[in-house]
């Protein structure tokens, strides 16, 4: 059985994908839902954008696959548990309605022709989607997890990715959430049980030396 142990082995361009979670207007724009309706401080979220753009540019240069994951919700995907959660948090609206401005990627994240777009209506990008099949058909072994929110959709996708036998890497400076204590706990949990915590620079340095 092959076991990849070093950073260079794990993120070799031929078998690596960068997964960008929920970098959408409703989650990341000051005029979006979480800022205007929930009063969420987007300082940390906005801070990761410049480095994320640099990482995506570096990934595309070495032919690393980029997967852009977008939340897209309709009334058809409402269930009892979802309705119960919305009731508990007194939410009369949902983020990222299908086809809305809020569901669009932020303008800083511009898809390239070879990028893969995945739409989801659950926290994890693997639930009710064909993401696992698409990645394995392409021979992907490693997922670099980026985006928001670290403790919810990023961690949920990372957990499922690990249990579907992908190596998981999380650059700590390319994920964010609204509360630092939740960010810290999520990073520790991911490091302990689901993957490797690294940085954007360590990843780009490895790619720069890969060929």
C-alpha positions in Angstrom: 0.0 0.0 0.0 1.3 3.4 -1.0 1.5 5.9 1.9 2.3 9.5 1.1 4.1 11.1 4.1 5.9 14.3 3.0 4.3 17.5 1.9 5.9 17.3 -1.5 4.5 13.8 -2.0 1.0 14.7 -0.9 0.6 17.8 -3.0 2.3 16.6 -6.2 0.5 18.5 -9.0 -0.5 15.4 -10.9 -2.8 14.2 -8.1 -3.8 17.3 -6.2 -6.9 19.5 -6.3 -7.5 22.8 -4.5 -11.1 22.9 -3.2 -12.5 26.4 -2.7 -15.5 26.4 -0.4 -18.3 29.0 -0.4 -16.3 32.1 -1.5 -19.6 33.7 -2.5 -21.2 37.1 -2.1 -23.6 36.0 0.7 -20.8 34.8 2.8 -17.9 37.1 1.9 -19.2 40.4 0.6 -20.0 43.3 3.1 -23.4 43.6 1.3 -24.1 39.9 1.5 -26.5 38.0 3.7 -24.2 37.1 6.7 -22.9 40.6 7.1 -26.2 42.5 6.6 -28.7 40.0 8.1 -26.7 38.3 10.8 -24.2 41.1 11.6 -21.2 38.8 10.9 -17.7 40.4 11.1 -16.1 39.6 7.8 -12.6 40.9 8.7 -11.0 37.5 8.8 -12.9 36.3 5.7 -11.8 39.2 3.6 -8.2 38.8 4.8 -7.8 35.4 3.1 -8.8 36.6 -0.3 -5.5 38.0 -1.6 -3.5 34.9 -0.6 -6.2 32.6 -2.0 -6.0 34.3 -5.4 -2.2 33.8 -5.3 -2.6 30.1 -4.5 -5.1 29.6 -7.3 -2.8 31.3 -9.8 0.1 29.1 -8.6 -2.1 26.0 -8.8 -3.2 26.6 -12.4 0.4 27.3 -13.5 1.4 23.8 -12.4 -1.8 22.1 -13.6 -3.3 21.5 -10.2 -7.1 21.1 -10.5 -9.2 23.8 -9.0 -12.7 22.9 -7.6 -15.0 25.9 -6.9 -17.8 24.9 -4.6 -20.9 27.1 -4.3 -23.8 26.8 -2.0 -27.1 27.0 -4.0 -30.4 26.6 -2.1 -34.0 26.1 -3.1 -37.1 25.3 -1.2 -37.0 21.8 -2.6 -34.0 20.9 -0.5 -35.6 21.9 2.8 -36.0 19.1 5.3 -37.3 18.7 8.8 -33.8 19.1 10.4 -33.0 22.1 8.3 -36.3 23.8 9.1 -35.7 23.1 12.8 -32.3 24.7 12.7 -33.7 27.8 10.9 -36.4 28.0 13.5 -33.9 27.8 16.4 -31.7 30.6 15.0 -34.8 32.7 14.0 -33.9 32.7 10.3 -36.7 33.5 7.9 -34.3 33.4 4.9 -31.6 31.2 3.6 -28.3 32.1 2.2 -27.4 31.7 -1.5 -30.8 31.2 -3.2 -30.2 29.5 -6.5 -29.5 32.1 -9.3 -29.2 35.0 -6.9 -26.4 37.6 -6.6 -25.7 36.2 -3.1 -25.0 32.7 -4.6 -22.4 34.1 -7.1 -18.7 33.8 -6.5 -17.1 37.0 -5.2 -15.7 39.0 -8.1 -12.1 38.4 -7.0 -12.5 34.6 -7.7 -12.7 34.3 -11.4 -13.1 30.7 -12.7 -10.7 29.5 -15.3 -11.8 27.3 -18.3 -10.5 24.1 -16.7 -11.9 24.7 -13.2 -14.6 22.4 -11.9 -17.7 24.0 -10.5 -19.7 22.1 -7.9 -23.0 23.2 -6.4 -24.1 22.0 -3.0 -27.1 22.4 -0.6 -25.5 20.9 2.4 -22.5 21.8 4.5 -20.3 19.1 2.9 -19.6 19.3 -0.9 -19.6 15.5 -1.0 -23.3 15.2 0.1 -25.8 15.0 -2.8 -23.1 15.6 -5.4 -20.9 13.6 -7.7 -17.7 15.3 -6.4 -16.1 12.1 -5.2 -16.6 10.4 -8.5 -15.3 13.3 -10.5 -12.1 13.5 -8.4 -11.4 9.8 -8.5 -11.9 9.7 -12.3 -9.2 12.4 -12.5 -6.8 10.4 -10.3 -7.0 13.0 -7.5 -5.5 11.8 -4.2 -5.1 15.0 -2.2 -7.4 17.9 -1.4 -6.2 21.3 -0.3 -9.2 22.8 1.5 -9.7 26.6 1.4 -12.6 29.0 2.0 -15.3 29.5 4.6 -16.4 28.7 7.1 -13.6 26.7 8.7 -15.8 25.1 11.4 -18.8 24.4 9.2 -18.5 23.8 5.4 -14.8 23.5 5.2 -14.5 21.0 8.1 -17.6 19.1 6.9 -16.1 18.6 3.4 -12.7 17.8 4.8 -14.1 15.2 7.1 -16.0 13.5 4.3 -13.0 13.8 2.0 -10.8 12.0 4.6 -13.3 9.2 5.0 -13.5 8.8 1.2 -9.7 8.2 1.3 -8.3 11.5 0.2 -5.3 13.1 1.8 -6.5 16.4 3.4 -4.4 19.5 3.7 -5.7 22.8 5.2 -3.6 26.0 4.9 -4.5 27.8 8.1 -4.2 31.2 6.3 -6.7 30.3 3.6 -9.6 29.4 5.8 -11.7 31.6 8.0 -14.8 31.8 10.2 -16.5 34.6 12.2 -15.2 33.5 15.6 -11.6 33.0 16.4 -12.3 30.4 19.1 -14.2 28.3 16.7 -11.4 28.7 14.1 -8.8 27.6 16.6 -10.8 24.5 17.7 -11.6 23.5 14.1 -8.0 23.8 13.1 -6.9 21.6 16.0 -9.6 19.1 15.3 -8.6 18.8 11.6 -4.9 18.5 12.5 -5.6 15.8 15.1 -8.0 13.6 13.1 -8.5 14.5 9.4 -5.4 16.0 7.8 -2.4 18.2 7.8 -2.3 21.9 8.7 0.0 23.9 6.5 0.3 27.4 5.0 -0.2 28.9 1.6 3.5 29.7 1.3 4.6 26.2 2.1 2.3 24.8 -0.6 3.5 27.3 -3.2 7.1 26.7 -2.4 6.6 23.0 -2.9 5.0 23.5 -6.3 7.7 25.9 -7.3 10.3 23.2 -6.6 8.3 20.4 -8.3 9.5 20.8 -11.8 
